[in-house]
Amino acid sequence: MEGQIDAGATFRFGKFLRQQKDRDLPLYFSSPGGNLDQALAMGNVLRERPAVARVARTVVSECGFEAQDGDVCLKLKRVGRALHADLLTRGAQCNSACPYFMLGAATREIAPDAVLGIHSPKVVSRFAGGTPTEQMRTSATEQGIDRADNMLSGYFAKMGVAHELLDLAKTIKFEDMHGLTREELIRFGIDRREFVETPWVFESVGRTMVRKSAVAKNDGGNSYRLLQWWLLCLNNGQLELDFQRQVAAVPGLASVSISSSGPKPLYFIYPPAKPPGFEIWGLRVTRASVQAMADLPQLDLTEAGFAPDGRRLAHSEKLSTEGLAASLASLLATCPAPKDPPLQQVMPQNSAAK
């Protein structure tokens, strides 16, 4: 589901669903928003089937160097045939009326690096038969806002979403945008998952790397923090795995390790770099070690240390290895070969004896 929600969106959406027949495929949304009436109409249609809705950008390989939102690529996407594409969540946005469309799905899954953005509705009034007075414009705007509020209140109740979402949206100016936090997604009943992660994804923008993101609940509270991993190649035999976390709410977590297929976990180097609000931990790993990780169904990430009173603290998360094997293969194809070691001068035996 991509692009502006215009006056003909519901017709196109219904036609698309009829083409899919009984294929219950997940739907991926990438839209700046648009017509609220159309968004709610499509959401009601979506509620009639067991749908899973997510936020992601579709990057079609056949578009080549053409912009994904350019006329050439959009025309290709609308042809109706199957195309080769990647789904990227990082930076993907579903804003304005788009989140309300998504709410029609019985299951909503928002990736940690995607954005669900809301703001107050904008009323567009059209007058016929002369130029309206300022009072007429104000009255029409108020009536439009009341109508939107009533529509959304009933719609939220039907979709099992808290009314507080509307209260929050009304505080955000139409010219602005508020990206819903993980706490808000859970509180409003949009996506109640407390640990959310992306697959490992290969990226070739700038320096090639493999990236993964997650949002995890802090121990002892209802707040959440962002976790990110970057896998970079030093050469095709040695790589660097970087782990970034928001500053831990629990003090004293002074070591970080990740499991591998070996008898002991791999420990990230201490101390970490500390940009404002974050810590970045680095780890040098061999190609064989990473390939062994990719063969596992899950990895264990453990943050450990000691509290000021001497108690040992530990927090563990199980990380999916989905996408790691394929992404690693793509990354290794771009890695330089190891440099030959410098030649060492060897003295003749008789000279060394003197």
C-alpha positions in Angstrom: 0.0 0.0 0.0 2.0 2.9 -1.3 1.5 6.6 -2.0 -1.1 9.3 -1.4 -4.6 8.3 -0.2 -6.8 10.1 -2.8 -10.5 10.1 -3.7 -10.2 6.9 -5.8 -8.2 4.9 -3.2 -11.0 2.7 -1.9 -12.0 1.6 -5.4 -8.4 0.6 -6.3 -8.0 -1.2 -2.9 -11.1 -3.2 -3.4 -10.0 -4.2 -6.9 -6.6 -5.2 -5.5 -8.2 -7.4 -2.8 -10.4 -9.2 -5.3 -7.4 -10.0 -7.4 -5.8 -11.7 -4.3 -8.8 -13.8 -3.7 -8.0 -16.1 -0.7 -4.3 -15.2 -0.4 -3.9 -13.8 3.1 -0.6 -12.0 2.5 0.7 -9.3 4.9 0.1 -5.7 3.7 3.0 -3.2 3.9 2.2 0.5 4.1 4.2 3.5 3.0 2.1 6.6 2.7 2.2 10.3 3.6 -1.6 10.1 4.2 -4.4 11.9 2.5 -8.2 11.6 2.5 -9.5 10.6 5.9 -12.9 9.3 4.6 -11.1 7.0 2.1 -8.7 5.8 4.8 -11.6 4.8 7.1 -13.5 3.2 4.3 -10.5 1.0 3.4 -9.9 0.2 7.0 -13.5 -1.2 7.3 -12.9 -3.3 4.2 -9.7 -4.6 5.7 -11.4 -5.6 8.9 -13.5 -8.1 6.9 -10.4 -10.4 6.3 -7.7 -11.8 8.7 -5.0 -9.2 7.7 -1.6 -8.4 9.1 -0.5 -4.8 8.5 3.1 -3.5 8.7 5.1 -0.4 7.7 7.8 -0.8 5.0 9.0 0.6 1.7 9.0 -1.6 -1.3 12.2 -1.3 -3.3 11.7 -2.9 -6.8 14.9 -4.2 -8.4 13.5 -3.8 -12.0 13.4 0.0 -11.4 17.2 0.0 -11.5 18.6 3.5 -10.9 15.1 5.2 -11.3 13.7 6.8 -8.2 11.2 4.4 -6.4 8.6 7.2 -6.3 9.3 8.5 -9.8 6.9 8.2 -12.7 8.9 5.4 -14.5 9.1 3.2 -11.4 5.5 3.8 -10.4 4.3 2.9 -13.8 6.2 -0.3 -13.6 4.8 -1.1 -10.2 1.2 -0.6 -11.5 1.6 -3.0 -14.4 0.2 -5.9 -12.2 2.9 -8.5 -12.8 5.2 -10.0 -10.2 8.4 -8.0 -9.6 11.5 -8.7 -7.6 11.7 -6.4 -4.6 13.0 -5.8 -1.1 11.0 -4.6 1.9 12.8 -2.0 4.0 11.5 -0.8 7.3 14.2 1.7 8.2 12.8 5.2 7.7 9.5 3.8 6.3 6.6 6.0 7.3 2.8 5.7 7.5 1.5 9.2 8.4 -1.6 11.3 8.8 -4.6 9.2 7.5 -2.4 6.2 6.8 -2.3 4.9 10.4 -6.1 4.9 10.5 -6.2 2.8 7.4 -3.8 0.3 9.1 -6.0 0.1 12.1 -8.4 -1.9 10.1 -6.1 -4.9 10.1 -6.7 -7.4 12.9 -2.9 -7.6 13.5 -0.7 -4.5 13.4 3.1 -4.9 13.6 5.3 -1.7 13.7 9.0 -2.3 13.2 11.3 -0.5 15.7 12.9 1.6 12.8 9.6 2.5 11.1 7.3 5.5 11.9 3.6 5.7 12.5 2.9 9.5 12.4 -0.2 11.3 13.6 -1.5 14.9 13.7 -4.8 16.7 13.9 -7.0 16.6 10.8 -7.1 19.4 8.2 -10.6 20.4 7.1 -10.9 21.4 3.4 -14.1 23.4 2.8 -15.6 24.1 -0.6 -18.2 26.8 -1.1 -20.6 27.4 -4.0 -22.6 30.5 -4.9 -20.3 33.3 -3.8 -17.5 34.2 -1.5 -18.0 32.9 2.1 -17.5 35.2 5.0 -14.9 34.5 7.7 -17.6 33.4 10.1 -18.9 30.9 7.5 -15.4 29.5 7.0 -14.9 29.2 10.8 -18.3 27.5 11.2 -17.5 25.0 8.4 -14.1 24.2 9.9 -15.6 23.5 13.3 -18.3 21.3 11.8 -15.7 19.4 9.8 -13.6 18.8 12.9 -16.6 17.6 14.9 -17.5 15.2 12.0 -13.9 13.8 11.9 -13.9 13.4 15.7 -17.2 11.5 15.6 -16.1 9.3 12.8 -12.8 8.4 14.4 -14.3 7.8 17.9 -16.7 5.2 16.4 -13.9 3.7 14.2 -11.4 3.4 17.1 -14.0 1.6 19.2 -14.7 -0.9 16.4 -11.0 -1.6 15.8 -10.2 -2.0 19.5 -8.0 1.1 19.8 -8.0 3.5 22.8 -9.8 6.8 22.4 -6.6 8.5 23.8 -5.1 8.1 20.4 -7.5 10.7 19.1 -6.9 13.0 22.2 -3.2 12.9 21.4 -3.7 13.5 17.6 -5.8 16.6 18.4 -2.8 18.2 20.3 -0.5 17.9 17.2 -0.8 20.8 14.7 -1.6 19.7 11.1 1.7 21.1 10.0 3.6 18.9 12.4 3.8 15.2 12.9 4.2 13.0 16.0 5.8 9.6 15.6 4.2 7.2 18.0 6.6 5.7 20.6 6.6 2.1 21.6 4.9 3.0 24.9 2.1 4.7 22.9 1.7 1.9 20.4 1.2 -0.5 23.3 -1.0 1.8 25.4 -3.3 2.6 22.6 -3.6 -1.0 21.6 -2.0 -0.7 18.1 0.9 -3.1 18.6 1.2 -4.7 22.0 4.5 -6.5 21.5 7.0 -5.6 24.2 10.1 -6.8 22.3 10.2 -6.0 18.5 13.0 -6.7 16.1 13.8 -6.5 12.5 15.5 -9.2 10.4 19.2 -8.7 9.5 19.2 -6.6 6.3 22.1 -5.9 3.9 22.5 -2.2 3.0 24.7 -0.8 0.2 24.0 2.9 0.7 27.5 4.4 1.3 29.5 1.8 3.2 28.1 -1.7 2.8 26.9 -3.3 6.0 24.3 -5.6 7.6 21.9 -3.9 10.0 19.5 -5.0 12.7 17.3 -3.0 15.1 15.1 -3.9 18.1 13.1 -2.2 20.8 13.2 -3.8 24.2 11.4 -3.1 27.5 13.6 -1.8 30.3 13.8 -3.9 33.4 11.5 -2.7 36.2 9.5 -0.2 34.2 7.3 0.6 31.3 9.9 2.4 29.3 11.6 1.1 26.1 15.0 1.5 24.6 16.3 1.2 21.0 19.0 -1.4 20.3 20.9 -1.6 17.0 23.6 -3.8 15.4 25.9 -3.1 12.5 28.0 -5.8 10.9 30.9 -4.3 8.8 33.7 -6.1 6.9 37.3 -5.3 7.5 38.3 -7.9 4.9 36.7 -11.1 3.7 38.1 -13.0 6.7 37.5 -10.5 9.5 34.5 -8.4 10.4 33.4 -6.0 13.0 30.1 -6.2 14.9 29.0 -3.0 16.6 26.2 -2.9 19.1 24.5 0.4 20.1 22.1 0.8 23.0 20.4 3.7 24.6 21.9 4.3 28.0 20.7 1.5 30.2 18.1 2.3 32.9 19.7 -0.3 35.1 23.2 0.9 36.3 26.3 -1.2 36.2 25.7 -3.3 33.1 29.3 -3.1 32.2 29.7 -6.1 29.9 28.0 -7.2 26.7 28.3 -10.6 25.2 26.7 -12.5 22.3 26.4 -16.2 21.8 28.1 -18.2 19.1 28.5 -21.9 18.3 31.6 -22.0 20.4 31.9 -23.1 24.1 32.0 -19.5 25.3 30.2 -16.3 24.3 31.9 -13.5 22.5 32.5 -10.4 24.7 32.3 -6.8 23.2 35.3 -4.6 24.0 35.1 -2.4 27.1 34.8 0.5 27.5 32.2 1.5 24.9 32.1 4.8 23.0 29.6 7.1 24.6 27.8 9.6 22.2 25.0 11.5 24.0 22.4 9.2 25.3 23.9 6.0 23.8 26.7 3.5 24.2 28.4 1.8 21.2 30.2 -1.5 21.8 32.6 -3.0 19.2 33.6 -6.6 18.6 36.1 -8.1 16.1 34.9 -11.4 14.7 36.1 -13.9 12.2 34.2 -14.9 9.1 33.8 -18.4 10.5 32.3 -17.0 13.8 29.7 -15.0 12.0 28.8 -17.8 9.7 28.4 -20.1 12.7 26.0 -17.5 14.3 24.0 -17.4 11.0 23.5 -21.2 11.3 21.8 -20.8 14.7 18.1 -20.2 15.0 18.7 -17.5 17.7 21.5 -15.6 19.4 21.6 -14.7 23.1 22.6 -11.1 23.9 23.6 -10.7 27.5 24.2 -7.4 29.3 25.8 -7.9 32.7 27.7 -6.2 35.5 27.4 -5.3 39.2 25.2 -2.9 41.0 26.7 -0.4 43.5 25.7 -2.7 46.4 27.7 -5.6 44.8 24.7 -7.6 43.4 25.3 -9.1 40.0 22.9 -7.7 37.3 22.2 -9.4 34.1 19.7 -8.9 31.2 19.3 -11.2 28.3 17.5 -11.0 25.0 17.1 -13.7 22.4 17.7 -12.3 18.9 16.4 -13.9 15.7 18.9 -14.7 13.0 16.3 -14.2 10.3 18.1 -12.8 7.2 21.6 -13.1 8.6 22.8 -15.8 6.3 21.7 -14.1 3.1 22.8 -10.7 4.2 26.2 -12.0 5.3 26.7 -13.5 1.9 25.9 -10.2 0.2 28.3 -8.4 2.6 31.2 -10.8 2.1 30.9 -10.3 -1.7 31.8 -6.7 -1.2 34.7 -7.2 1.3 38.3 -6.6 0.2 40.8 -9.4 0.4 43.1 -9.5 3.4 46.4 -7.6 2.9 49.5 -9.7 2.7 51.6 -9.5 5.8 54.8 -7.3 5.4 57.9 -9.2 4.4 60.3 -9.8 7.3 64.0 -9.6 6.6 65.8 -12.9 7.5 69.5 -12.6 8.3 71.8 -15.3 7.0 72.7 -18.0 9.6 76.4 -17.0 9.7 75.6 -13.4 10.3 73.2 -14.2 13.1 75.8 -16.3 14.9 78.3 -13.4 15.1 
